[in-house]
């Protein structure tokens, strides 16, 4: 044990030294890059030279923005009147190069126009207009409040335009789910949700559905899966068919979790996509009693994806914490998983927090003849030692 502690302390000192050297390298790199760009224009991410671009006072910038609001109204009127995307973009380009305005005024005008777009519906704003704003290169820069050299756009036009587009995508997906009474249409919306705002909109809408409708949706989706299985018969499903079935399993699972219903969970959980299960493990903790949430998490432990199983193990632990008197059961469950080649290390991480020194020593003696479990016990010992070193314990 003394030797192990010596090695652990040496490893800790080496880690600290590496961190110090890394920080020094970062500082040196920043200094060199600052010198190299001392006379250049703003680069990617808004990092700018010390003297290449004049920084705009943010307070002055917002005063300019208020003054530019009247000039933005004709552009908004064009958009509201339904003029083509090409016509509006041409007007925006003219504003962005107006020789009577400086860079701060041009950006302020465009920012005020963009703020006005929030009062319109998505259908009123041509996609080309938002595309142009998302790609817009700023002409006015202000000093970053936490840096002596970095500059950021005075008016974050591109970021704000991208945010507005994402908001509309979220609202559209949410409204479509809430307006759909047909299970088949809901399935289509679920399968077409993709990533990002649409997915968040679909989830938000499902979360708002009444429990009765969610449970009915789960039953209907189960029936669709059964019909597809029956049609396939004995043949091996094609890849596209397996993907559709995984989507349907995820929707049935989501409906049950959001309804707070644990019955029938295990049958569909192993077929759902890992990203869906990861989210539903969080939702089950929020929406279900601990006794039901732990059943969901334990069902996820049978999923073929190792990462999903690791998340499920953590979810089991979080549910156990909410149930007094279950610590010994949770410890025994973790001990049983130490020999698991995929999540044995995750079990060791939890055990390092639960076991005391005497229990760890007893465990080490009991697994002396089992190489896999012995490695995990050694990991437990290292984790506990690292924890003591970081906390300053002797």
N, C-alpha and C positions, 0 to 999 in steps of 0.2 A: 504494500500500500504506500509506503514511504517513497519507494522508487517511482510508483505511478504518479504520486503528487509532485515529485521532482520533475518528471517529464511534462506533467500538465503545466506547472509554473513556467518551465522553459518555453513550452508552446505558446503560453499566454504572452510572455515577454516578446517572443518573436512576432506574434500577431500585432502587438502594440507598436513595435519597431517598424513593421511593414506599413502600418497605418500612418505613422509619422512621415515615413519616406514618401508615401503616396500623396499625402497632403502637401508636402514640400514640392513634389513634382507638379502638382496642379497649380500651386502658386507661381512657380517658375514659368510654367506654360502660359498662364494668364498674363504675367508681366511681359513675356516675349511677344505674345500676340498683340498686346496693347501697344508696344513700341512699333511692331511691324505695321499696324494699321493707323498710326498716329496722324496720317494725313489723308486717309481714305474716307469713303462714304459708308453708310450703315450697311452691315452685312446681314447674313441670315440670322433670323431670330431677333433682329433689332440691335445687335451689338454694333456699336459705332466707335469711331475714332474720338480722341479727346478734342481735336480742333477741326475735324473735317466737316462737321455739320453743326450749325448753330442750334442749340437746344431751346425749345419753346417753353415758356412758363405756363404750366397747366392752368393756373387761374386766368391768365390772359387768354388762353385758348378757349375756355368756356365762354368768356365774354364775347369773343369773336363768333363763336357758334350761335349765340343768341342773335347777334347782328345778321348772321347769314340765313336765319330761319325764313324771313320773307322771300329770299331768292330761291329757296328750296320749294316753295309752294307751287310755282308753275310746273316744275318737274313732277310733283305729286299729282297735280291736276291732269297732266298728260297720262299718267299711269292710271288714275281713277277713271278717266274717260275711255279707257280701253284701247289706246293706241298700241301699235305693234311693238314687240320687243326691240326690233331693229331701230325704230324711231326713237324710243326712249333711250336706248344705249347711245345713239348718236348725240342726243341732247346731254347725256351724262358726260360723254367724252369732251364735248364742247365746254362744259362747266369745269372739267378737270384740267383744261388747258387755257382757260380764259386769261388773256394777257392783262386784263384790268385787275386781276386778283393775285395775291401772293399764294404760296403753298399752303399756309395755315388757313387762309380764307377758302381756298378750293376744297381742302379736306373737310373743313367745318361745314361747308355747304352740302357736300355729299353725305356727311354724317347726319345732318338734320333731315335730309331726304330719306335716308335709311330709317331714322327714327319714325318718320311719318308712315313708312310702309307697314309698321306694326298695327296701324289702325285699319289697314285693308285686309281683305281675305286673300288666301293663297291663290284663288282663281283670278283675282284682279291683277296679279303681278306676273308678268311673263317670266318664264324660267331664265331667259337670256339676260334679263336685268340682274337677277341675283347672281348668276354665273359671273357677270362682269364685275359686280361688287366684291365677290369672293376673291377674284383674281387681282383686285386693285392694289397697286403699289403706292404706299403712302408718300406724301411730299413733306409732311411736317413731323418732326421728331421732338420728344421731350426726354429729359434725363431720367433714368430709372431711379426710384427713390432709395434703392439699396446698393447703388453702384456709383463710383466716381467717373466711370468711363462709358457705361452702357447706355444706349438710347433706345427708346421704344416708341412706336407710333403714337403721336399725340391723340389721334382719333383712330381707334381700332376698327376701321371700316370693314376690312376683310373678315375679322373674327366675328364682328357683330352680324354681318350678312350670313355667315355660315351658321351662327347660332339661330337666326331667324328661320333659315331654311330647315334646320333640324327641328325647331319647334313646330313648324307647319307639318313636317313629316310625322312627328309624334301625334299631333292633334288629329291628323287625317286617319292614321291607323286606329287610334282609340275610338274615334267617332264611327268608323266602319264596323268595328266589333260590336259596339253598343247598339248600333242600328240594325244589326243582323239577327233575325229570329230563326233563320234556317241553319240547322247544325252543319249541313254540308258547306254553307258559305263560311261559317266560323272555321271549319277545318281548312278551307282554302286560304283564309286570312292567316291562320296559324302557320301553314306551310310556306306562305309567301312573305313572312315577317322579316326574314334576313337578319341583318345586324343593325345595331345602332338605334336611332330614334323610333323606327317602325316597331322594333321588338319591344322597346319600352312602352310604346303606346298600346300594343296588344296586351302586354302584361297588366298595364294599368286598367284597361277595360275589363279584362277577366277578373281582376281583383274587385271591381265594382259590381259584378253580377251578383244577383241574389243566390243564396246557397242552394235553393231548390233547382234553379236553372243550371247551376254548375254541376250538380249531381246528375241531372238529366242528361247534360252534355257528356259526362263521363260514360254513362251507360250507352248512349248513342255511338260514341267513338269506339267503345268496346265491341259493339255490334258490327261496325264497319271493319274492324280488324279481323273479327271472326269470319266475316264474309270473304275477305281477301284471302285468308288462310284456306278456307274451303275451296275457293276457286283454284288456288295453286295446287291442291291435292298433294300428291307425293313428290312432285318435282321440286328441285332446289330453287328457291326464289331468286330472281335476278337482283343485281345490285340496286337498281332503281326501286324495285319493290321493297327491298329491305330498308332503304332510306325512307320511303313513305311510311312503312310500318313503324319505324323509329319515331318519325314525326307524330304519328297518331298516338303512340304510346306516351310521348311527352305531353301531348294535349290532355289525354285522359288522366295522367298523373297530376298535371297542373290543376285541372278542375277539382280533383279530389283534395289536394293539399289546400287550395284556396278556399274550399268549402269546409275545411277542418275535418275531413273524413279519412280515416285510416284503413277502412275495409277495402279489400281488393287492391291495395297499394303494391304489395310485393310482386303480384303477377305481371304488372306492367313496368315496374321500375327497372328491371334488368334490361329491358329493351329500349329504354329512352336514351337520348344523347347525353353525354357527360355534362355539357353546358347547361342543359335543362335541369338535370339532377342537382348540380351545384347551386343553382338558384333556389330550387325547391327545398333543399336542406335548410337554407336560411328562412324561407317562408314558413316551413313547418315549425321551426323554433318560435317564430312570431305568432303563429295562428293556432297551434295545437297544444293541448296539455302535454306535459313532459312525458307521460306514459305512452301517448300516441306518437309523439315526435321521436322517441327512442326506437319505436317499432319501424318507423320510416327509415331512420338512419341505419338500423341493423339490416333492413332489406337491401339498402344500397351497398352494404359490405359484400354482397354477392354479385355486384356488377363486375363485368370482365375488365373494365378499365382500372388500372392500379391507382391513378390519380384520384378517380372518383371514390375508390375504396378508402384512400387516405383521408379525403374530406369527410367521408361518412364516419370514419373512426373518431375524428374530432367532434362531429355532431353528436355521436353517442355520448362522448364525455361531457359535452355541454348540457345534454339532457339529463345525464346522471347527477350533475351538480344541482339541478333543480329538484331532485328527488332525495330527500334526507334518508339516511340509512342504507343507501345503495352503494357505498364506497367499496365494500369488500367484493360485491358482485362485479363492479367495474374493474377492480384490480385483477380478479380471477380471469375476467374476459381478456384483459390485456396480456396476462401471462400466457394464455392459450394462443395468442397471436404472435408471440415472440418468434416462433419457428417459421412464420409465413415469410416466404422469400420476397414478397412484394411490399408488404406493409409492416414487416417485423420491426423495421427501424422507427416507423411512426409509433408503434406500440411502445418501443423503448423510450421514446421521447416523453410520452405520457407517464410511464412508470418512473422515470427519473424525478418527476415532480411528486409522485405519490409515496414512494418507498423511502424508508429511512436507511441509515448505514447498515444496521444489523440485518434488515430484510434483504438488502442488496448482497451482503456477504453470504447469507444463507442461500439466496438464489444462485450465486456464483458457484457454490459447492454442488448444488443440485443439478446443474447443467454441465458439469465438467466433461461428460462424455458425449455431449451433443455440440458439434462444431458450430452449427448455425445459431443455436440459442446462446452459446458461449460468446459469440461475436456480439450479439445484441446486448448481453449483460455487460460486456466490456464498454459498449457504447453508453449504457446507462451510467457506468462508473465515470466515464469521461465527461458526460453531460453534467453530472452532479459536481464533479471537481471544478469544471469551468464555471458553474453557477456560484460555487463558494468563493472562487478567486475573484469574480466580478463583484461579489457582494463584500469582499474584503474580509472574509472569514479565515481563521487560521487553518 
